[in-house]
Amino acid sequence: MLIIDGSQGEGGGQVLRTSLSLAALTGWPFTLTNIRANRAKPGLRPQHVTAVHAAAALCQAEIKGAGLNSQTLEFRPQIPTRAGNYRFDVTDAAQGGSAGSVTLILQALLWPLLFADGPSQLSLHGGTHVPFSPPYHYLAEVARPAFARFGAEFALELVDWGWYPAGRGAVTAVIQPKSQLQAVDFAPVSVHKVSGVAAVTNLPAHIPQRMARRADNLLRQAGFATDIQPLRERGCGPGAGLVLWLPQAGFTSLGRKGLPADKVAETAVADLLAFVDNKTAIDKHLADQLLIPMALGHGRSTLTTNQLTQHTLTNAHLLRQWLDVSITITGDLGEPAQIEVTGINYQLA
């Protein structure tokens, strides 16, 4: 039984998600204390409760403390991760609905299902483009190609859009099993073209057009070709946002009431241009997401990132608690950094 302090590092839901993934993979039980202690509303929120029950379903885990606002959780896997068709909805754990992020729930389930005994299909319902989490298009266009370089193969589909606060979006994933992941050396990539989507639901058509046009103009002035699609979709509530992506990096700006469409575009473009000027391989959000496959892989993986975050440091520290893995991080918090990981060569038994 591993005892994990949930207040360590950035002290948020990432400690829970990584622990759930590794428990389902290894079969080791854990107790998590001080869950999300550094958040304004500590304890488990609907998306975290959903992630716990979802991970438990994969390995028939016995769980204690998996209720809303709980700050202590006990998780005991009973069998190796089992492939199958699974459906999980964050509203099942919420009172009155929730826009809890389905992409964060997928983070907890992806790695154990990659080492399951066959293909799996996930249907996840909740928020698809919500604050403080990777939107669907970041997962599909940035994270998925990066994971594929390790050998992780999965297909994604956005079925319904789900913005904050209405949620009720849906994403499906089909995950193919692997016996082993290979190490990857992520080098900086020359950028010539920027892709993206400027999307709204239940809002006028001129808003995505304005977001796309403003982003297009700014990027072309900076010397880039562009392919930014304006989309007007239907959803359970109004929402707006812009997601831009390059190889190995993505940038998101979500709209809100009173924020002009031009400002939404300018925020995402400014972040993108700052990353390109930095000349590193991986954006700051992808860096912490890559640590798990780097730790599980066969061989030595490396990357450089434009900004070392507390999320990355927390995930590295947690992986060292779970696995006999070597992780070397060179750089200061908030500054560019280099990460080197010698994986444990995890293999399907």
C-alpha positions in Angstrom: 0.0 0.0 0.0 1.6 3.2 -1.2 0.7 6.3 0.9 0.5 9.4 -1.4 0.2 12.9 -0.2 -2.2 14.7 -2.5 -0.9 18.1 -1.4 2.6 17.6 -2.9 3.7 19.9 -5.6 0.9 21.6 -7.4 -1.5 19.7 -5.2 -4.3 19.3 -7.7 -6.1 16.5 -9.6 -3.0 15.4 -11.5 -1.7 13.5 -8.4 -4.9 11.5 -8.4 -5.0 10.8 -12.2 -1.4 9.6 -12.3 -1.9 7.4 -9.3 -5.0 5.9 -10.7 -3.2 5.1 -14.0 -0.2 3.5 -12.3 -2.3 1.5 -9.8 -4.3 0.0 -12.7 -1.1 -0.7 -14.6 0.9 -2.2 -11.7 -1.9 -3.7 -9.5 -0.4 -1.9 -6.5 -2.9 -0.4 -4.0 -2.6 3.2 -2.7 -4.1 5.6 -0.3 -4.3 9.2 -1.3 -4.5 11.8 1.4 -5.0 15.6 1.3 -6.7 15.3 -2.1 -6.5 18.6 -4.0 -5.5 20.4 -0.8 -4.1 23.4 -2.7 -7.4 24.2 -4.5 -10.1 26.6 -3.5 -12.5 23.7 -3.2 -10.4 20.8 -1.9 -11.4 17.2 -2.3 -12.9 15.2 -5.2 -15.0 17.1 -7.7 -17.3 15.3 -10.2 -14.6 14.7 -12.8 -12.3 13.2 -10.2 -15.0 10.9 -8.8 -15.8 9.8 -12.3 -12.1 9.1 -13.0 -11.9 7.0 -9.8 -14.9 4.9 -10.7 -13.7 4.6 -14.3 -10.2 3.4 -13.3 -11.8 1.0 -10.7 -14.0 -0.5 -13.4 -10.9 -1.4 -15.5 -9.3 -3.5 -12.7 -12.3 -4.2 -10.5 -10.7 -2.1 -7.7 -12.1 -1.9 -4.2 -12.4 1.8 -3.3 -13.2 3.7 -0.2 -13.7 7.5 0.0 -14.7 8.0 -3.6 -17.5 10.6 -2.9 -17.8 14.3 -3.7 -15.5 16.5 -1.6 -13.7 13.5 -0.1 -10.0 14.3 0.7 -8.9 10.7 1.3 -9.2 7.8 -1.1 -8.2 4.1 -0.9 -7.8 2.2 -4.1 -7.1 -1.6 -4.3 -7.0 -3.2 -7.8 -8.2 -6.8 -7.8 -7.4 -7.9 -11.4 -5.1 -6.8 -14.2 -6.7 -4.1 -16.4 -9.4 -5.6 -18.6 -10.2 -4.5 -22.1 -13.8 -3.7 -23.0 -16.4 -1.2 -24.0 -16.8 1.4 -21.3 -19.1 4.5 -20.8 -18.6 7.1 -18.2 -20.5 10.3 -17.6 -19.4 13.1 -15.1 -23.1 14.0 -14.5 -23.5 10.7 -12.7 -21.2 12.0 -10.0 -22.6 15.5 -9.9 -25.6 17.2 -8.4 -27.3 19.2 -11.1 -24.9 18.4 -13.9 -21.2 19.1 -14.5 -18.8 20.2 -17.3 -16.0 18.1 -15.8 -13.2 17.5 -18.3 -13.5 14.2 -20.3 -9.9 14.7 -21.6 -8.5 14.6 -18.1 -10.5 11.4 -17.4 -9.1 9.9 -20.5 -5.6 10.7 -19.2 -6.2 8.4 -16.3 -7.5 5.5 -18.4 -5.4 5.6 -21.5 -2.1 4.1 -20.3 -3.6 1.1 -18.4 -5.9 0.3 -21.4 -2.9 0.4 -23.8 -1.6 -2.6 -21.8 -4.9 -4.4 -21.5 -5.7 -7.8 -23.0 -7.4 -6.5 -26.2 -8.9 -3.4 -27.9 -11.1 -1.1 -25.8 -13.7 1.5 -26.6 -14.4 4.5 -24.4 -17.4 6.8 -24.4 -16.8 9.8 -22.2 -19.5 12.4 -21.4 -18.9 15.8 -19.9 -16.8 18.9 -20.8 -14.8 18.8 -24.0 -13.6 22.4 -24.1 -13.4 23.7 -20.6 -10.9 25.8 -18.6 -7.9 24.3 -16.8 -7.8 21.2 -19.0 -6.7 20.2 -22.5 -9.5 20.7 -25.0 -10.5 17.9 -27.3 -8.6 19.4 -30.3 -5.4 19.6 -28.2 -5.7 16.0 -27.3 -6.4 14.9 -30.9 -4.0 17.1 -32.8 -1.1 17.6 -30.4 -1.0 14.9 -27.7 -2.2 12.0 -29.8 0.6 12.3 -32.5 3.2 12.7 -29.7 1.9 9.6 -27.9 1.9 7.7 -31.2 5.7 8.2 -31.5 6.0 5.9 -28.4 3.7 3.3 -30.1 0.5 4.3 -28.4 -2.3 3.9 -30.9 -5.8 5.2 -30.4 -8.5 6.8 -32.4 -10.6 9.8 -31.2 -13.9 11.3 -32.2 -15.7 14.4 -31.0 -19.4 13.4 -30.9 -20.8 16.5 -29.1 -19.3 19.8 -28.0 -19.3 20.5 -24.2 -18.4 23.9 -22.9 -18.4 25.3 -19.3 -20.8 25.4 -17.5 -23.3 23.3 -19.5 -21.0 20.4 -20.3 -22.9 17.4 -21.9 -20.3 16.9 -24.6 -19.1 13.5 -25.7 -15.8 12.0 -26.9 -15.2 8.4 -28.0 -11.8 6.7 -28.1 -10.8 3.3 -29.5 -7.5 2.1 -27.9 -5.3 -0.6 -29.4 -3.2 -2.7 -27.0 0.6 -2.6 -27.0 3.1 -5.0 -25.4 5.8 -2.3 -25.1 6.4 1.4 -25.6 9.6 2.7 -27.3 11.7 5.7 -26.1 11.4 9.0 -28.1 13.9 11.9 -28.6 11.8 15.0 -29.2 13.7 17.6 -31.2 12.5 21.1 -32.1 10.5 21.2 -35.4 10.7 24.0 -38.0 7.3 25.7 -38.1 5.9 26.9 -41.4 2.2 26.4 -41.0 -0.3 26.8 -38.2 -3.6 24.9 -38.1 -6.6 25.4 -35.8 -10.3 25.7 -35.2 -12.3 28.8 -34.2 -15.5 27.3 -32.9 -18.8 28.4 -31.2 -22.0 26.6 -30.2 -25.3 28.4 -29.9 -23.8 31.8 -30.9 -23.8 33.9 -34.0 -21.8 32.8 -37.0 -19.8 36.0 -37.2 -17.9 35.2 -33.9 -15.9 32.2 -35.2 -15.3 34.1 -38.4 -13.8 37.0 -36.5 -11.7 34.8 -34.3 -10.3 32.9 -37.3 -9.7 36.1 -39.3 -7.9 37.9 -36.5 -5.7 34.8 -35.8 -5.0 34.4 -39.5 -4.0 38.0 -40.0 -1.6 38.0 -37.0 0.0 34.7 -38.0 0.5 35.7 -41.6 2.1 39.0 -40.5 4.5 36.8 -38.5 5.3 34.8 -41.7 3.3 31.6 -41.2 0.9 29.9 -43.5 -2.4 29.1 -41.9 -5.3 26.7 -42.0 -7.8 27.9 -39.3 -11.4 26.6 -39.7 -14.3 28.7 -38.4 -17.0 26.4 -37.1 -20.5 27.1 -35.8 -21.8 23.9 -34.1 -24.7 23.0 -31.9 -24.4 22.1 -28.2 -26.2 22.1 -24.9 -25.1 25.6 -24.1 -23.3 28.6 -25.6 -19.5 28.5 -25.9 -16.6 29.8 -27.9 -12.9 29.2 -28.3 -9.9 29.0 -30.5 -7.3 26.1 -30.6 -4.1 26.5 -32.6 -1.6 23.8 -33.1 1.9 23.0 -34.4 3.8 19.7 -34.4 4.4 19.1 -30.6 2.6 22.2 -29.3 -0.9 23.6 -28.9 -2.5 26.9 -27.7 -6.0 27.5 -26.5 -8.0 30.6 -25.7 -11.6 30.2 -24.5 -14.2 32.9 -24.9 -16.4 34.3 -22.1 -19.1 36.9 -21.8 -17.8 40.3 -22.4 -14.5 39.2 -24.1 -14.3 40.3 -27.7 -13.6 37.6 -30.3 -10.4 39.5 -31.4 -9.0 39.3 -27.9 -9.6 35.5 -27.8 -7.6 35.2 -31.0 -4.8 37.5 -29.9 -4.2 35.5 -26.7 -3.7 32.2 -28.4 -1.5 33.7 -31.1 0.7 35.5 -28.6 1.3 32.2 -26.7 2.1 30.5 -30.0 4.6 33.1 -31.1 6.3 33.1 -27.7 6.7 29.3 -28.0 8.2 29.5 -31.5 10.6 32.2 -30.4 11.8 30.0 -27.6 13.0 27.3 -30.1 12.2 24.3 -27.8 10.6 21.0 -28.8 7.5 20.7 -26.6 5.0 23.1 -25.1 4.7 23.3 -21.3 1.4 21.4 -21.1 2.5 18.5 -23.3 5.7 18.1 -21.2 4.0 16.8 -18.1 1.7 14.6 -20.2 4.7 12.9 -21.8 6.3 11.8 -18.6 4.2 8.7 -18.1 5.0 7.2 -21.6 8.6 8.3 -21.2 8.7 6.4 -17.8 7.1 3.3 -19.2 9.1 3.2 -22.4 12.1 1.1 -23.4 15.2 3.3 -23.6 16.1 6.9 -22.9 13.6 9.6 -23.9 14.5 13.3 -24.1 12.7 16.6 -24.7 13.1 20.4 -24.2 10.1 22.5 -23.1 9.5 26.2 -23.3 8.5 26.4 -19.6 9.1 24.1 -16.7 5.8 24.0 -14.7 4.9 22.8 -11.3 2.6 20.2 -13.0 5.7 18.7 -14.6 7.8 18.7 -11.4 4.9 17.1 -9.5 4.4 14.4 -12.1 8.1 13.6 -12.1 8.2 13.4 -8.3 5.1 11.1 -8.3 6.5 8.8 -10.9 9.7 8.3 -8.9 7.4 7.2 -5.9 5.6 4.7 -8.1 8.4 3.4 -10.4 12.1 2.7 -10.3 12.6 5.3 -13.0 15.4 7.8 -13.6 14.1 11.3 -14.4 16.5 14.2 -14.8 15.2 17.7 -15.2 17.6 20.6 -16.0 16.2 24.0 -15.7 14.4 26.4 -13.3 10.6 26.6 -12.6 9.0 29.0 -15.1 12.0 28.8 -17.5 13.0 26.6 -20.4 14.1 23.1 -19.4 15.5 19.8 -20.6 14.0 16.5 -19.4 15.6 13.1 -19.8 13.9 9.9 -18.7 15.3 6.3 -18.7 12.1 4.2 -18.9 11.5 1.0 -17.0 10.5 -1.0 -20.2 7.1 -1.9 -18.8 5.7 -4.8 -20.7 2.4 -6.6 -20.9 2.6 -9.7 -18.7 
